[in-house]
């Protein structure tokens, strides 16, 4: 049922979730605004990768989650862009 593609999707989810956890932990210690926006971005990217795994590995033909994934990806990039532009010190 699961192939190499599903394993790669799940590993991408684990990697982005790990990065988001490290960024949140660093933000809690230092309270730097750019770390906050980066953590939000990676949390949303982890959510995006989770829905990618669900969409393409578990529900390949039943439900199409591509619009949801695009909206989450746009939100992730928008959060990071906001942090880069407006939190410049």
N, C-alpha and C positions, 0 to 999 in steps of 0.2 A: 504494500500500500504506500509506504513512504520510500522515496528515493533520495538520491543525493541532493536534489534541489530542496526538498523539505528539510533535510539536515542543515543545509547552508542557511535557509531562512531562519531556522530556529537558532543557529549559532550567531547569526547577525542580531537577533533579538537579545540573546544573552550578552553579547559584547556591548550593545548600546545600553542595556540595563545596567551592566557593570560600570560603564563610564558615567552614567547618570548618578549611580550610587556614590561613586568617588567624588563627583562634582558637588553633590548635595553635602557630603561629609566635609569637603573643603570649605564650602560656603558657610556651614554652621560654625566652623572654627575661625574663619577670617572675616566674615560678613562683607565680602567684596561683591559689589553689585554685578559685575561682569560674570562672576561665578554663578550667581543666581540665574541670570538669563541663559547662560550656557547649560546649567542644570535643567531648566525648564525645556530648553530645546532638546536635550538628549532624552528627557523623560518622554516627550512627545514622539521623538524618533523611535524609542523603544516600543511605544504603543503602536506606532506605524508598522514596525517590523513584526510585532505580534499579530496585528490584523493581516499583514501580508502572509504570514504562516497559516493563519486560519483560512484566509481567502483562497490561497493557491494549493495548500496541502490537504486541508480537511474538508473544505467545501468547494471543490474545483468547478462544479457545474450547477450547484444548487442556488447559491446566492452570490451576487457580484458586489464586493465591498470596495471596488476601485474608487468610487467617489468619496467614500469615507476616508480611505487611505490618502487620497490627494488632499483632502481638507486638513487632515492631521499633519501631513508633511508641510503644507503651506503655513499652518499655524506654528510649526516648529521653526521654520526658517524665518517667519515674521517675528517671533519672539527673540531670536538671536540678532536679527537685524535691528530691532528696536533697542536691544541692549547695546549694540555697537554704536548706534547713532545718538540716542538720547542720554545714555549714561557715560558719555565721554567726559572725563575729568582731566 
